[in-house]
Amino acid sequence: MKRAHSQADLLVGGDSRLSPLAERMRPQTLDEMVGQPRLLAPGSALRRALESAHLHSMILWGPPGCGKTTLALLLAQYAKAEFVAISAVMSGLPDVRKVLADAERRFHAGQRTVLFVDEVHRFNKVQQDAFLPHIEQGSVLFVGATTENPSFELNSALLSRCRVHVLEAVSAEEIERALRRALSDGERGLGGQGVQIADPDLQAIATAADGDVRRALTLLEIAAELAAEGKVGHELVEQVLADRSRRFDKGGDAFYDQISALHKSVRSSNPDAALYWFARMIDGGCDPVYLARRLTRMAVEDIGLADPRALAMATEAWDAYERLGSPEGELALAQVVIYLASCAKSNAAYVAWKAAMRDVREYGSQEVPLHIRNAPTQLMKTLGYGKDYQYDHDAEGGIALAQTGFPDAMGERVYYQPVPRGMEIKLKEKLDALRSAREAARKSSATKA
């Protein structure tokens, strides 16, 4: 089991020189925290609750390095409570039960416990349920931290007993403020080491951290350790930042948010935005084959028959990627992104398909009308299969207008409604005329009957 840390262990006091800079500079008051102005601005509801020690169990949802652990520590500090931390990655149900039993003993002795559960979404349903009675009776103030959407990852029973607070990635400006504090702090930071760094380079570190304060402090610490005589030059900063990667989770919210942004930018005919999100996902390590499949779906769902070339281009680019691999094959996919976003759009085929499927479910197993059944045997002909079928090629104009293709119980249906865009303009003109002619032919046939 990962050791349950106390408040004193984690809220570093300043003389622990072996701790990383990010740990030494962990905020010890709310005023030292950077970012989260919506949650922690003076007078905000959460800040008032912290400062008055009127606390509640909560889920802290936000990206790495945005202050979830620090906020939990400060909560314990303001509440004068014992702070206990466990990780869902390294703890099992026996570990959870022991921590909860210890917290209950403290509760009966008159002391509160803030139980911080990191990566809480990694606990299964049984493990999450173990917290419920202790949250209800108040033996723990439960603080769960997660980078994943709680709506999908946490039990509704646990969510109903906790308030969800959404933390945001910290802005580059706020991160720069934290870096400057670390450079000037002689007790916990680098203030006594004479570290020098130009403003543009400090800003570059803040930007490269991608919303993660801990990451920024780690990058600064690495640069300071490598600097000659405390001088952090531009070339050194470039070397430290050379292998950085942007925030991207192949299985989490960031992944689905970004593919949604790509799809909707294509749908909105914004090739520049679409190309940006495609590049973000490639940069973040997304499987290009997955992107090829999604682009093919966009060609079918959002471009459709307004430009049938889109589907061919998407599948050809997919094939080109599988032949070329990365990085050359990514250019083929990027070209498709630009084309899909730039060409005419129509979801008419998609809507028609959905409508047809609804009718299939609603009307059930309707019989095929006799006149359009195949009749390969004499028995089938005797039973009326194929009777009165009109061979379209022999009809005037090549279409037997009075002949229906639907089951008798349904009557004629219209699913496909072309839009007046792209190639569907011509399809719409043809089908509108044909449908009108069919209707007139059916009425004439009914009158004669």
C-alpha positions as CSV (number, residue, x, y, z in Angstrom):
1,M,0.0,0.0,0.0
2,K,1.2,3.5,-0.7
3,R,1.8,5.2,2.6
4,A,-0.9,7.4,3.9
5,H,0.8,10.8,4.1
6,S,0.1,13.3,6.9
7,Q,-0.3,17.0,6.4
8,A,3.2,17.7,7.7
9,D,4.7,15.3,5.2
10,L,3.1,17.0,2.2
11,L,2.9,20.7,3.2
12,V,6.7,21.3,2.9
13,G,8.1,23.8,5.3
14,G,11.2,25.0,3.3
15,D,14.3,23.2,4.7
16,S,13.6,19.9,2.8
17,R,16.3,20.5,0.2
18,L,16.0,17.0,-1.2
19,S,12.4,17.6,-2.3
20,P,11.8,18.8,-5.9
21,L,11.3,22.5,-6.5
22,A,7.6,21.9,-7.3
23,E,7.1,20.3,-3.9
24,R,9.1,22.9,-2.0
25,M,7.1,25.7,-3.7
26,R,3.7,24.1,-3.0
27,P,1.4,27.0,-1.8
28,Q,0.9,27.1,1.9
29,T,-1.9,29.6,1.8
30,L,-4.8,30.3,-0.6
31,D,-3.1,33.6,-1.5
32,E,-0.1,31.7,-2.8
33,M,-2.1,29.6,-5.2
34,V,-2.0,30.6,-8.9
35,G,-4.9,30.1,-11.3
36,Q,-8.5,29.0,-10.4
37,P,-9.8,32.6,-10.1
38,R,-13.4,31.4,-10.5
39,L,-13.2,29.0,-7.6
40,L,-10.8,30.8,-5.2
41,A,-11.2,34.5,-5.8
42,P,-11.9,36.5,-2.6
43,G,-15.5,36.2,-1.7
44,S,-16.1,33.1,-3.8
45,A,-18.3,30.4,-2.3
46,L,-15.5,27.8,-2.0
47,R,-13.0,30.3,-0.6
48,R,-15.5,31.4,2.0
49,A,-16.1,27.8,2.9
50,L,-12.4,27.1,3.3
51,E,-11.7,30.2,5.3
52,S,-14.6,29.6,7.7
53,A,-13.9,25.8,7.9
54,H,-17.5,25.0,6.8
55,L,-16.3,22.2,4.6
56,H,-18.0,19.6,2.5
57,S,-16.8,16.4,0.7
58,M,-15.9,17.2,-2.8
59,I,-14.5,15.9,-6.1
60,L,-11.8,18.0,-7.7
61,W,-11.9,17.5,-11.5
62,G,-9.1,19.1,-13.6
63,P,-6.0,18.5,-15.6
64,P,-2.6,17.6,-14.1
65,G,-0.7,20.3,-12.2
66,C,-3.7,22.6,-11.7
67,G,-3.7,22.5,-7.9
68,K,-6.0,19.6,-6.8
69,T,-3.6,18.2,-4.2
70,T,-2.6,21.6,-2.9
71,L,-6.3,22.6,-2.5
72,A,-6.9,19.4,-0.5
73,L,-3.9,20.1,1.7
74,L,-5.1,23.7,2.3
75,L,-8.6,22.4,3.1
76,A,-7.1,20.2,5.9
77,Q,-5.0,23.1,7.1
78,Y,-7.9,25.5,7.3
79,A,-10.1,22.9,9.0
80,K,-7.3,21.9,11.4
81,A,-7.9,18.3,10.3
82,E,-5.6,15.4,9.9
83,F,-4.6,15.0,6.2
84,V,-4.4,11.5,4.9
85,A,-3.6,10.7,1.2
86,I,-4.0,7.5,-0.7
87,S,-3.6,6.7,-4.4
88,A,-6.2,4.7,-6.2
89,V,-3.4,3.5,-8.5
90,M,-1.5,1.8,-5.6
91,S,-4.2,1.1,-3.0
92,G,-6.7,-1.8,-2.8
93,L,-9.8,-2.3,-0.8
94,P,-8.0,-3.6,2.4
95,D,-5.9,-0.4,2.3
96,V,-9.0,1.7,2.0
97,R,-10.7,0.0,4.9
98,K,-7.7,0.5,7.1
99,V,-7.5,4.2,6.4
100,L,-11.3,4.6,7.0
101,A,-11.0,2.7,10.3
102,D,-8.2,5.0,11.4
103,A,-10.3,8.0,10.4
104,E,-13.3,6.7,12.4
105,R,-11.2,6.3,15.5
106,R,-10.0,9.9,15.2
107,F,-13.6,11.0,14.6
108,H,-14.7,9.4,17.9
109,A,-11.7,11.1,19.6
110,G,-12.9,14.5,18.3
111,Q,-10.5,15.0,15.4
112,R,-11.6,15.4,11.8
113,T,-9.8,13.7,8.8
114,V,-9.5,15.0,5.3
115,L,-9.1,11.9,3.1
116,F,-7.5,12.8,-0.2
117,V,-7.9,10.1,-2.9
118,D,-5.8,10.7,-5.9
119,E,-6.9,9.3,-9.3
120,V,-10.2,8.3,-7.6
121,H,-11.7,7.3,-11.0
122,R,-9.4,4.3,-11.0
123,F,-11.3,2.7,-8.0
124,N,-14.0,0.3,-9.1
125,K,-17.6,0.4,-7.9
126,V,-17.0,-1.7,-4.8
127,Q,-14.0,0.4,-3.7
128,Q,-15.9,3.6,-4.3
129,D,-18.9,2.3,-2.3
130,A,-16.6,1.7,0.7
131,F,-16.4,5.5,1.2
132,L,-20.2,6.2,1.3
133,P,-21.1,5.4,4.9
134,H,-18.1,7.3,6.2
135,I,-18.9,10.4,4.1
136,E,-22.5,10.2,5.4
137,Q,-21.6,10.1,9.0
138,G,-18.9,12.7,8.7
139,S,-16.0,10.6,9.9
140,V,-14.1,11.8,6.8
141,L,-14.1,14.9,4.7
142,F,-13.7,13.1,1.4
143,V,-11.7,14.9,-1.4
144,G,-11.3,12.9,-4.6
145,A,-9.1,14.1,-7.4
146,T,-9.6,13.1,-11.0
147,T,-8.5,14.1,-14.5
148,E,-11.5,12.2,-16.0
149,N,-15.1,13.3,-16.3
150,P,-16.8,12.3,-13.0
151,S,-20.1,11.8,-14.8
152,F,-18.6,8.8,-16.6
153,E,-16.0,7.5,-14.1
154,L,-17.6,7.8,-10.7
155,N,-20.6,6.1,-9.1
156,S,-23.8,8.2,-8.9
157,A,-24.0,7.3,-5.2
158,L,-20.6,8.9,-4.6
159,L,-21.3,11.9,-6.8
160,S,-24.6,12.5,-4.9
161,R,-22.6,12.9,-1.6
162,C,-19.9,15.2,-3.0
163,R,-19.8,18.5,-4.6
164,V,-17.9,18.6,-7.9
165,H,-15.5,21.5,-8.4
166,V,-14.0,21.9,-11.9
167,L,-10.5,23.2,-11.9
168,E,-9.0,24.6,-15.1
169,A,-5.5,24.5,-16.7
170,V,-3.5,27.4,-15.3
171,S,-2.8,30.2,-17.7
172,A,0.8,30.9,-18.9
173,E,0.6,34.3,-17.1
174,E,-0.3,32.7,-13.8
175,I,2.4,30.0,-14.3
176,E,5.0,32.8,-14.9
177,R,4.0,34.4,-11.6
178,A,4.7,31.1,-9.9
179,L,8.1,30.8,-11.6
180,R,9.1,34.3,-10.5
181,R,8.1,33.5,-7.0
182,A,10.3,30.4,-7.1
183,L,13.2,32.4,-8.4
184,S,12.9,35.0,-5.7
185,D,12.1,32.8,-2.7
186,G,15.4,32.2,-0.8
187,E,13.9,29.8,1.7
188,R,12.0,27.3,-0.5
189,G,12.9,28.3,-4.0
190,L,16.0,29.3,-6.0
191,G,16.4,32.7,-4.5
192,G,19.7,31.9,-2.8
193,Q,21.3,30.4,-5.9
194,G,21.6,33.5,-8.1
195,V,19.7,32.0,-11.0
196,Q,19.4,34.4,-13.9
197,I,17.0,34.0,-16.8
198,A,15.7,36.4,-19.4
199,D,12.0,37.3,-19.4
200,P,11.3,35.8,-22.8
201,D,12.8,32.5,-21.8
202,L,10.8,32.4,-18.5
203,Q,7.7,33.0,-20.6
204,A,8.7,30.2,-22.9
205,I,8.9,27.8,-20.0
206,A,5.5,29.0,-18.7
207,T,3.9,28.4,-22.1
208,A,5.6,25.1,-22.6
209,A,4.2,23.8,-19.3
210,D,0.8,23.7,-21.0
211,G,-1.3,24.7,-18.0
212,D,0.7,22.5,-15.5
213,V,2.4,24.5,-12.7
214,R,4.2,21.5,-11.4
215,R,5.6,20.8,-14.9
216,A,6.8,24.4,-15.2
217,L,8.6,24.4,-11.9
218,T,10.3,21.1,-12.9
219,L,11.5,22.6,-16.2
220,L,12.8,25.6,-14.4
221,E,14.6,23.4,-11.9
222,I,16.2,21.3,-14.6
223,A,17.4,24.5,-16.4
224,A,18.8,25.9,-13.2
225,E,20.7,22.7,-12.5
226,L,22.3,22.7,-16.0
227,A,23.1,26.4,-16.0
228,A,26.7,27.5,-15.8
229,E,27.2,29.9,-12.9
230,G,23.5,30.3,-12.6
231,K,23.0,31.8,-16.0
232,V,20.1,30.1,-17.8
233,G,20.7,31.1,-21.5
234,H,18.3,30.9,-24.4
235,E,19.9,27.8,-26.0
236,L,19.7,26.0,-22.7
237,V,16.0,26.7,-22.4
238,E,15.5,25.5,-25.9
239,Q,17.3,22.2,-25.1
240,V,15.2,21.7,-21.9
241,L,12.0,22.3,-23.8
242,A,13.0,20.3,-26.9
243,D,11.1,17.1,-26.1
244,R,8.0,18.6,-24.5
245,S,4.6,17.3,-25.4
246,R,1.2,18.9,-25.3
247,R,-1.5,17.8,-22.9
248,F,-3.4,14.8,-24.5
249,D,-5.0,11.7,-23.0
250,K,-5.5,8.9,-25.5
251,G,-8.5,7.6,-23.5
252,G,-9.8,10.5,-21.6
253,D,-11.8,13.8,-22.0
254,A,-9.0,15.6,-23.8
255,F,-9.1,13.0,-26.5
256,Y,-12.8,13.1,-27.0
257,D,-13.0,16.9,-26.8
258,Q,-10.3,17.2,-29.5
259,I,-11.9,14.7,-31.9
260,S,-15.2,16.6,-31.4
261,A,-13.5,19.9,-32.2
262,L,-12.0,18.4,-35.3
263,H,-15.3,16.9,-36.5
264,K,-17.2,20.1,-35.8
265,S,-14.6,22.3,-37.5
266,V,-14.9,20.1,-40.6
267,R,-18.7,20.4,-40.4
268,S,-18.5,24.2,-40.1
269,S,-16.3,24.4,-43.2
270,N,-13.4,25.9,-41.3
271,P,-10.3,24.1,-42.8
272,D,-7.9,26.1,-40.7
273,A,-9.4,25.2,-37.4
274,A,-9.9,21.6,-38.6
275,L,-6.2,21.4,-39.5
276,Y,-5.2,22.8,-36.1
277,W,-7.1,20.1,-34.2
278,F,-5.8,17.4,-36.5
279,A,-2.3,18.6,-35.8
280,R,-3.0,18.7,-32.1
281,M,-4.1,15.1,-32.1
282,I,-1.2,13.9,-34.2
283,D,1.2,15.9,-31.9
284,G,-0.4,14.3,-28.8
285,G,0.2,10.8,-30.1
286,C,-3.2,9.9,-31.5
287,D,-3.2,6.8,-33.7
288,P,-3.4,8.2,-37.3
289,V,-5.4,5.1,-38.4
290,Y,-8.1,6.2,-35.9
291,L,-8.1,9.6,-37.4
292,A,-8.3,8.1,-40.9
293,R,-11.4,6.2,-39.8
294,R,-13.0,9.3,-38.3
295,L,-12.3,11.3,-41.4
296,T,-13.9,8.6,-43.6
297,R,-17.0,8.8,-41.3
298,M,-17.1,12.6,-41.8
299,A,-17.0,12.2,-45.5
300,V,-20.0,9.9,-45.3
301,E,-21.9,11.7,-42.5
302,D,-21.3,15.4,-43.3
303,I,-20.4,15.7,-46.9
304,G,-22.3,12.7,-48.3
305,L,-23.7,13.1,-51.9
306,A,-23.0,16.8,-52.0
307,D,-19.5,15.7,-53.0
308,P,-19.1,12.0,-53.5
309,R,-15.4,12.5,-54.2
310,A,-14.9,13.1,-50.5
311,L,-15.4,9.4,-49.5
312,A,-13.0,8.3,-52.2
313,M,-10.4,10.8,-51.1
314,A,-10.8,9.7,-47.5
315,T,-10.3,6.0,-48.2
316,E,-7.4,6.7,-50.6
317,A,-5.7,8.8,-47.9
318,W,-6.2,6.0,-45.4
319,D,-4.7,3.6,-47.8
320,A,-1.8,6.0,-48.5
321,Y,-1.1,6.4,-44.8
322,E,-1.0,2.6,-44.3
323,R,1.5,2.4,-47.2
324,L,3.7,5.3,-46.2
325,G,3.4,5.3,-42.4
326,S,4.4,8.3,-40.3
327,P,5.3,11.0,-40.8
328,E,4.8,11.0,-44.6
329,G,1.4,9.5,-44.6
330,E,0.1,12.1,-42.2
331,L,0.3,14.7,-45.0
332,A,-2.2,12.6,-47.0
333,L,-4.6,12.7,-44.1
334,A,-4.0,16.4,-43.6
335,Q,-5.0,17.0,-47.2
336,V,-8.3,15.2,-46.7
337,V,-8.9,17.3,-43.6
338,I,-8.6,20.4,-45.7
339,Y,-10.7,19.1,-48.5
340,L,-13.5,17.8,-46.2
341,A,-13.7,21.2,-44.5
342,S,-13.7,23.1,-47.8
343,C,-16.2,21.2,-49.9
344,A,-20.0,21.3,-50.0
345,K,-21.8,19.6,-47.0
346,S,-24.9,17.5,-46.8
347,N,-26.2,15.1,-44.2
348,A,-29.2,14.2,-46.3
349,A,-28.1,10.6,-46.9
350,Y,-27.3,10.2,-43.2
351,V,-30.8,11.6,-42.3
352,A,-32.4,9.3,-44.9
353,W,-30.7,6.3,-43.5
354,K,-31.8,7.0,-40.0
355,A,-35.4,7.5,-41.2
356,A,-35.4,4.3,-43.1
357,M,-34.1,2.4,-40.1
358,R,-36.9,3.9,-37.9
359,D,-39.5,2.6,-40.3
360,V,-37.9,-0.8,-40.3
361,R,-38.2,-0.9,-36.6
362,E,-41.8,0.6,-36.6
363,Y,-43.3,-1.6,-39.3
364,G,-41.6,-4.8,-38.5
365,S,-41.2,-7.7,-41.1
366,Q,-43.4,-6.4,-43.9
367,E,-43.9,-8.8,-46.9
368,V,-42.3,-7.9,-50.2
369,P,-45.1,-6.9,-52.6
370,L,-45.8,-9.8,-55.1
371,H,-45.1,-7.8,-58.2
372,I,-41.4,-7.2,-57.3
373,R,-40.7,-10.7,-56.0
374,N,-38.5,-12.9,-58.0
375,A,-40.2,-15.9,-59.7
376,P,-37.6,-18.5,-60.8
377,T,-40.0,-21.5,-60.6
378,Q,-43.4,-22.3,-62.0
379,L,-44.9,-22.7,-58.6
380,M,-43.8,-19.2,-57.6
381,K,-45.3,-17.8,-60.8
382,T,-48.6,-19.6,-60.1
383,L,-48.6,-18.0,-56.6
384,G,-48.4,-14.6,-58.3
385,Y,-44.8,-13.8,-57.8
386,G,-43.7,-11.1,-60.3
387,K,-47.3,-10.7,-61.6
388,D,-47.9,-7.2,-63.2
389,Y,-44.2,-6.2,-62.7
390,Q,-43.3,-3.5,-65.1
391,Y,-39.8,-3.7,-66.6
392,D,-38.5,-0.2,-66.3
393,H,-36.3,-0.3,-69.4
394,D,-39.3,-1.0,-71.5
395,A,-41.3,1.9,-69.9
396,E,-41.4,5.4,-71.4
397,G,-38.4,7.4,-70.1
398,G,-36.9,4.2,-68.6
399,I,-39.0,4.4,-65.4
400,A,-42.3,2.6,-64.6
401,L,-43.7,5.6,-62.7
402,A,-46.9,4.0,-61.3
403,Q,-45.0,1.0,-59.8
404,T,-44.3,1.1,-56.1
405,G,-41.3,-0.4,-54.3
406,F,-42.7,-0.3,-50.8
407,P,-44.7,-2.9,-48.8
408,D,-48.5,-2.3,-49.3
409,A,-49.0,-1.4,-45.6
410,M,-46.6,1.5,-45.8
411,G,-47.4,3.3,-48.9
412,E,-44.8,5.5,-50.6
413,R,-42.2,7.0,-48.3
414,V,-39.7,9.8,-48.8
415,Y,-36.4,9.5,-46.8
416,Y,-33.8,11.2,-49.0
417,Q,-34.2,15.0,-49.3
418,P,-31.2,16.4,-51.1
419,V,-30.0,19.8,-50.0
420,P,-29.4,22.6,-52.5
421,R,-25.6,22.3,-52.2
422,G,-22.9,20.8,-54.3
423,M,-23.8,17.8,-56.5
424,E,-27.0,17.3,-54.7
425,I,-28.5,20.3,-56.5
426,K,-28.8,18.2,-59.6
427,L,-30.0,15.2,-57.6
428,K,-32.6,17.3,-56.0
429,E,-33.9,18.6,-59.4
430,K,-34.1,15.1,-60.8
431,L,-35.7,13.5,-57.8
432,D,-38.2,16.3,-57.2
433,A,-39.4,15.9,-60.8
434,L,-39.4,12.1,-60.6
435,R,-41.4,12.1,-57.3
436,S,-44.0,14.5,-58.8
437,A,-44.3,12.3,-61.9
438,R,-44.7,9.1,-59.7
439,E,-47.4,10.8,-57.7
440,A,-49.3,11.8,-60.8
441,A,-49.0,8.4,-62.3
442,R,-50.3,6.7,-59.2
443,K,-53.3,9.0,-59.0
444,S,-54.0,8.3,-62.7
445,S,-53.8,4.6,-62.1
446,A,-56.1,4.7,-59.1
447,T,-58.6,6.7,-61.1
448,K,-58.7,4.1,-63.9
449,A,-59.0,1.3,-61.4
